[in-house]
Amino acid sequence: MSQKLHELAVELNRTLSTDGSPIASMLSDQGRRLYFPSRGILGQSAAAKGSEINATIGTAFENDGTPLTLECLADIVQLDRKAFLYTPSYGLADLRGKWREMMLEKNPSLRGKQFSMPVVTQALTHGLSVASSLFIDRGDSVILPNLYWDNYDLLLHEGYSAELTTFPMFVNDSFNIDGLAELLMSAGDKKIVLLNFPNNPTGYTASMECAKKICGLITHAADNGKKVIVLIDDAYFGLVYEDGIHTESLFSDLAECHANVLAVKLDGPTKEDYVWGFRTGFITFASKSCSRDQYVALEAKAAGCVRGSISNTSSLAQYFLLHIYELPEYRKQKRDKYNTLKERYLRIREIFATHPEYADSFHPMPFNSGYFMCVKPVEGVDPEDVRKLLLAKYNTGVIVLSGLIRIAFSSVPLNKLDLLFANIHNAVQELQR
Ligand SMILES: Cc1ncc(COP(=O)(O)O)c(C=O)c1O
């Protein structure tokens, strides 16, 4: 028997269903239950803000009112001591505002479109988990290409009991639009799609033309009565190395494409700004059917989910990020790091162009972006055997998944790339003998 919903959840659900908006019907059971506890401790604390005596807050202050902080830590951190305090469950307001502003800069076609404020998560994995809490019920199917980040299994399948319903990502080295179309138009009204460009593991991003087709399909499904939730995993956003490839997030295209489509963007500085251990990310919503109040309601549900799981996210990381985003050198340094990765990408292209014999050993999967690329060993050679031989004899480590060898060129120095591919070629040749 399902428990009674909290009155705040009832209010949010009511807001989300006003004016015939389909958003409330897209929520999972847990999503319907979620609310932000604005009237509990947090509400009472907020009400006491500015009081002469404020005994509401579970942090500690010195007698002079500054945060009570170990000096040895404060000496290392060199930031305002506010960085030692909690941030709100929504995340640091200034950082949310800054990230939103940067989203508009990085995605010019988002300008003029409506979307929520980002809510801070403990990086993208947690953002995906917040999205899953909001929208995925046990047994729901999540549609995605068959080449995906393997942690989706643990997160979505084991964690949220979703079925990962995949379509072959490539047909003749082109993104399999028809495979996606078929699953989108299959029986059932609620469709959850998960798209990740630049993709892990393949390093593939859709071309402009292909991205347009993907969005067209989603709009078509919505036109046919499907309620489509598109989870957009933008972990490697911005790392596109070829012309003609979609450099904006699909979020821009889907934000106002149809009232039956809700776009949910998961992004963050983890890979974009090379701060893997900071554990900061964002979840942002957009739908043609969302009013400002409805965005506020979705943000409240997301922040309620943060509050009920990890309470709030790392303050220190958020202050550091806010600090660097304002620095004049930030953009140049980010560009330099992008160029470091792009140089490796271009070198790999050169290696393939100058070594036609490698085609006797492996076939590179389509790639144009991100941290990775994959090769498929020729018929009859087991990639796992290649991996083991590379380790045992060639001092070379790679990952094997879905019948492919994944190469993280993000972590291989430029001057080792030639040897890396020569080693793979030699290992495959050896196994064929
Ligand atoms: C596609 C994809 N999404 C999400 C993540 C997780 O990112 P984070 O470290 O920010 O949780 C990764 C990390 O490898 C990834 O490859």
PDBQT file of the ligand as one rigid body, heavy atoms in Angstrom, charges set to zero:
ROOT
HETATM    1  C1  LIG A 501      29.562   9.191 -19.814  1.00  0.00    +0.000 C 
HETATM    2  C2  LIG A 501      29.909   9.508 -18.419  1.00  0.00    +0.000 A 
HETATM    3  N1  LIG A 501      28.989  10.060 -17.622  1.00  0.00    +0.000 NA
HETATM    4  C3  LIG A 501      29.240  10.354 -16.350  1.00  0.00    +0.000 A 
HETATM    5  C4  LIG A 501      30.471  10.108 -15.805  1.00  0.00    +0.000 A 
HETATM    6  C5  LIG A 501      30.695  10.409 -14.354  1.00  0.00    +0.000 C 
HETATM    7  O1  LIG A 501      31.123  11.671 -14.134  1.00  0.00    +0.000 OA
HETATM    8  P1  LIG A 501      31.415  12.199 -12.648  1.00  0.00    +0.000 P 
HETATM    9  O2  LIG A 501      32.812  11.789 -12.333  1.00  0.00    +0.000 OA
HETATM   10  O3  LIG A 501      31.219  13.664 -12.778  1.00  0.00    +0.000 OA
HETATM   11  O4  LIG A 501      30.426  11.564 -11.742  1.00  0.00    +0.000 OA
HETATM   12  C6  LIG A 501      31.471   9.523 -16.571  1.00  0.00    +0.000 A 
HETATM   13  C7  LIG A 501      32.786   9.218 -15.971  1.00  0.00    +0.000 C 
HETATM   14  O5  LIG A 501      33.592   8.484 -16.450  1.00  0.00    +0.000 OA
HETATM   15  C8  LIG A 501      31.188   9.222 -17.910  1.00  0.00    +0.000 A 
HETATM   16  O6  LIG A 501      32.115   8.656 -18.697  1.00  0.00    +0.000 OA
ENDROOT
TORSDOF 0
